[in-house]
Amino acid sequence: MRRSVCNVTRPRTQQQAERRARVIQAAMTLAAKGGYDAVQMRAVAQEADVALGTLYRYFSSKDELLLAGLEQLAQEMQEQLREHPVQGRTSHERVSKVLRTLCDLLEAEPLLAHAVVTALSSSDPATAEHTAGVQARLTAMIADAVDGEAIEDIDGVIKVLGMVWFSSMLAWVGGRAEVGTMAADLDLASRLLLT
């Protein structure tokens, strides 16, 4: 009798989910304190109180781990915005408020922001799933803020806003732009695209 192949997408047990969440939180804590270089897999394992081998079962690299943390932050922000939608008369005002909230979150933790921008720039194929997850959350937040208004090529608008956000974030973490520049760039882009 042949054995069936294990289902790779089987649900995690509660204990595994909690351990994974601890690992992500440990990485984000280390990044917030010391930036990208502080997120060493051994240090994350120690901070999360898990074996190094266990950590590698969940994440193959620190870039993947940091982007899982960014995806989790984006999910939390999306849930908060769905509970308390932004107010504004126009889609531009609402989208701009959503993007400002995102920028404020990143600017409040500059070392963490630098770490996740570095991870977003990674060519590691293991990061693709989490990068797509972050992009999907950002897309959903913008779509929610547009609130059903008829916008020509909303997917194109969202794509351009994402590119402006990433470019502006790179300039800020690289020291080429001041605090507040990301929000200002995104406000300008959303005004040009949505009015």
C-alpha positions in Angstrom: 0.0 0.0 0.0 1.4 3.4 -1.0 1.5 6.3 1.4 -0.2 9.5 0.5 1.9 12.6 0.0 1.7 15.1 2.9 -0.3 18.2 2.1 2.1 21.0 2.3 -0.6 23.6 3.0 -2.0 21.8 6.1 -3.1 24.2 8.8 -0.6 25.0 11.5 -1.3 23.8 15.0 -2.0 26.6 17.5 1.4 26.0 19.1 3.1 26.3 15.7 1.2 29.5 14.9 2.1 31.0 18.3 5.8 30.0 17.8 5.8 31.6 14.3 4.2 34.8 15.7 6.9 34.9 18.4 9.6 34.6 15.8 8.2 37.4 13.7 7.8 39.6 16.8 11.4 38.9 17.8 12.7 39.9 14.4 10.7 43.1 14.4 11.9 44.0 17.9 15.5 43.4 16.9 15.0 45.5 13.7 13.4 48.3 15.7 16.3 48.4 18.1 19.3 47.8 15.7 18.1 47.9 12.1 18.7 45.3 9.4 22.1 44.1 10.7 20.7 43.4 14.1 18.3 40.8 12.7 20.6 37.7 12.7 18.9 34.4 12.6 20.6 33.1 15.8 19.7 36.3 17.6 16.1 36.0 16.5 16.0 32.4 17.7 17.3 33.4 21.1 14.9 36.4 21.4 11.9 34.2 20.4 13.2 31.3 22.6 13.1 28.8 19.8 15.7 26.5 18.4 17.6 27.8 15.3 16.4 24.8 13.3 12.8 25.6 14.2 13.3 29.2 13.0 14.7 27.9 9.7 11.6 25.6 9.3 9.5 28.8 9.2 11.8 31.2 7.4 14.7 30.5 5.1 16.2 34.0 5.4 16.1 37.2 7.4 14.6 39.0 4.4 11.7 36.6 4.3 11.3 36.9 8.0 11.3 40.8 7.9 8.8 40.8 5.1 6.5 38.4 6.9 6.6 41.0 9.7 5.8 43.8 7.3 3.0 41.8 5.9 1.6 41.3 9.4 1.9 45.0 10.1 0.0 45.7 6.8 -2.7 43.2 7.8 -3.1 44.8 11.2 -3.4 48.3 9.6 -5.9 47.0 7.1 -8.0 45.5 9.9 -7.9 48.8 11.8 -8.9 50.8 8.7 -11.8 48.5 8.1 -13.0 48.9 11.7 -12.5 52.7 11.5 -12.6 53.8 7.8 -10.9 57.1 7.0 -13.1 60.0 6.3 -12.9 62.5 3.5 -15.0 64.0 0.8 -13.0 62.7 -2.2 -11.2 59.5 -3.0 -8.0 61.6 -3.1 -8.5 62.8 0.5 -9.3 59.3 1.8 -6.4 57.6 0.0 -4.0 60.3 1.1 -5.0 59.8 4.7 -4.5 56.0 4.4 -1.0 56.5 2.9 -0.1 59.2 5.6 -1.1 56.6 8.3 1.3 54.1 6.7 4.1 56.7 6.4 3.6 57.7 10.0 3.9 54.1 11.1 7.2 53.7 9.3 8.6 57.0 10.3 7.9 56.2 14.0 10.4 53.3 13.7 13.2 54.4 11.4 15.5 51.5 12.1 12.6 49.0 11.5 11.7 50.9 8.3 15.2 50.7 7.0 15.3 47.0 7.7 12.1 46.2 5.9 13.1 48.5 2.9 16.3 46.5 2.7 14.3 43.3 2.8 11.9 44.6 0.1 14.9 45.2 -2.1 16.1 41.6 -1.8 16.4 39.3 -4.8 15.8 36.3 -2.5 12.9 34.3 -4.2 11.7 33.2 -0.7 10.5 36.8 -0.2 8.1 36.9 -3.2 5.1 35.5 -1.3 5.4 38.1 1.5 6.1 40.9 -0.9 3.0 40.0 -2.8 1.1 39.8 0.5 2.2 43.4 1.4 1.2 44.6 -2.0 -2.2 42.9 -1.8 -2.8 44.6 1.6 -1.8 48.0 0.3 -4.0 47.5 -2.8 -7.0 46.5 -0.6 -6.5 49.5 1.7 -6.4 51.9 -1.2 -9.4 50.2 -2.8 -11.3 50.5 0.4 -10.5 54.2 0.6 -11.7 54.8 -2.9 -14.9 53.4 -1.6 -16.5 52.3 -4.9 -15.9 55.6 -6.7 -15.5 55.1 -10.4 -11.8 55.5 -11.1 -10.5 54.8 -14.5 -7.8 52.1 -14.3 -7.8 51.8 -10.5 -5.2 49.0 -10.8 -2.8 51.3 -12.6 -3.4 54.1 -10.0 -2.6 51.6 -7.2 0.5 50.4 -9.0 1.8 53.9 -9.5 1.1 54.8 -5.9 3.0 51.7 -4.7 6.0 52.7 -6.9 6.0 56.3 -5.6 5.7 55.0 -2.0 8.7 52.6 -2.5 10.8 55.2 -4.2 10.1 57.8 -1.6 10.7 55.3 1.2 14.1 54.5 -0.3 15.0 58.2 -0.4 13.9 58.6 3.2 15.8 55.6 4.7 18.8 56.5 2.6 18.9 59.9 4.2 18.1 61.8 1.0 14.7 63.0 2.2 13.3 64.4 5.5 10.6 63.0 7.7 7.2 63.8 6.1 8.5 63.6 2.5 7.0 60.2 1.9 3.5 61.4 2.9 3.9 64.6 0.8 5.1 62.6 -2.3 2.2 60.2 -1.9 -0.3 63.1 -1.4 0.9 64.7 -4.6 0.8 61.4 -6.5 -2.7 60.6 -5.3 -4.0 64.1 -6.1 -2.6 63.9 -9.6 -4.0 60.4 -10.2 -7.3 60.7 -8.5 -8.6 64.2 -9.3 
